[in-house]
């Protein structure tokens, strides 16, 4: 008998692996993230309303605090659990903003270069199509003229250090 198991792939699997590369390369600091000690585990990187930790992320949104737990893939908003699709939709603008800022810092094809330069862990390889699909909205961030707000209202500086969009 043929057994078919279809597991939805989470784009955040790839994104968190890349956040780790960003931290090791010092890019989070260059982008304005502040490294703070965490009660358990690794440090927390804070930039504006976004907080990154190896165990997940959290962000202050108008609807309440959004939290994502990597181990389970679960999202919470304002203390209540929300579905993965809604959680991903809420966190995607923050991630795209981060990615656009990183592209401005490094190069538009920086992530592609990183993905080619490293031996990807199997879960990251499996999640690449979902991550690529989620990044389709990145162009709106990359091609915003300097000095004008991007599609989510964060300033795009004409030159100099990049802010956190706080």
N, C-alpha and C positions, 0 to 999 in steps of 0.2 A: 504494500500500500504506500502511495506517495504521501509524504507529509509536507505540508506547506506552512511555513511560519513567516508572516509578514510583520515586521516590526517597523513602526514609523521611526525614521531617523531624525534626530534632533540637531538642528544647526548649531545649537549652543555647545555641543560636544566639540566641534571644530573651534568655535569662538573662544572657549575657555582654554584650549590648548594654545591658541594664538595669544591670548592674554598672558599666558605664562611666558611665551617668547618675548612679548613686549616688556614684561617685568624684568626678565633676565638681561635684556639689551639696554635697559634704562629708558626705554621709550615712554613708559607710563609717567616717569618723573618729568621727562621732557615735555609731555603733554599737560603737565600741571597737576597730576595726581599726587596726593600726599600719602606717604606710607605711614600707617599707624599700627601699633601692636594690636593683636586680636586676643580675646580672652582664651581662645584655644586655636591650635593650628597655626597657619601662616599669617602673615600680616594682612591688613585690610588696606586697599588703595582707594582713596576718596577723591572724587573730582566732581564738584557741584553736587547734584542730587544723586549721583551714581556711586555705589560702593561695591568694590570687587574683592572677593575672597576666594581662596581655592575651593571652598565648599559651596559657593554660590554667589549670588549678587542680591543687592537690594537697591531700591530707588524711591525717592520721594516724588510721588505723582499727585496731581490735583485730586484724584480719586482715593488717595491714601498711600500707604507704603506698599510697594510691590516687592515681594521676595521670591527668589528662585533657589531651589535646593538641587544642586547637581546630582547628588547620589540617587535621588528618587525622580528627578525631572519634574517636580511639582512646583506650582506657583501659588502664592497667597497674595491677596490684595486687601488691605485694611483689616488684616487678621482672619479673613475668610478665604477658604480655598477656591481657586478659579481654575477653569480648564486650561490645558496646555496651549490650545490655539489662541485663546484670549490672552493668556500670559505672554506668549511669544509676540503677539501683536502689540502689547503694551511696552515690551522691552525693546522691540526692534528699532524704534526711532532713536533710542539712546545708543544702541550698538552701532547703528549706521552713522550717527554723529561722531562717535569715537573713531570708526573706520575712516571717515572722511578726513578727520583731523590727522590721523596717522598717515594717510596718503599724501596730505599736504606737507607733512614733516619729512617723509621718506621719498615716496614716488608713487604715482598712480597704480603701478603694478607690483607694489611692495609685497602684498600677500601672496601673489602668484609666485614671486621669487622665493619667499620663505617656504612655501609648500613644496617647491621643487628641490630646495636645498636640504630638506630634512627627510629622514626615514619616518614616515607617518605611522603612528600606532594604528592597529586595525580598527578600533572604534572611530578614529578620526577619518580614516580612509572611507569607511562605510557611510559616514555622515556628510562627506563632501558635496554630494548632489543637493542635499537639503540646504547646506550652508550657501552654496552658489546661488540657489533659487532665492534665498532670503536676502542676498546682497543685491538683487536687481534694483532695489530702490536707492542704492548708493549714488547713482549718477546725479540724482536731484541734489545731493549734498556736495558732490565734487564740482559741479559746474555752476554753482552760485557765484555771481560776481563778488569779488572782495569788497568789503565795506557794507554789504547788504546782509540781512538776516537769511539764514538757510530756511528750508521748508518747515523746520520745527521751531523757528524763532531764535535760534542761537546765532550770535554774531560771527561773521566770517571776517577775520582781521585782514587788512591789506598787507601788512608785514609785521614782523616781530613775533614774540612768543604767542602761542595759541592759548586761549583761555579755556576754561572748563564748561562754559555755557551755563554757569550757575544762575 
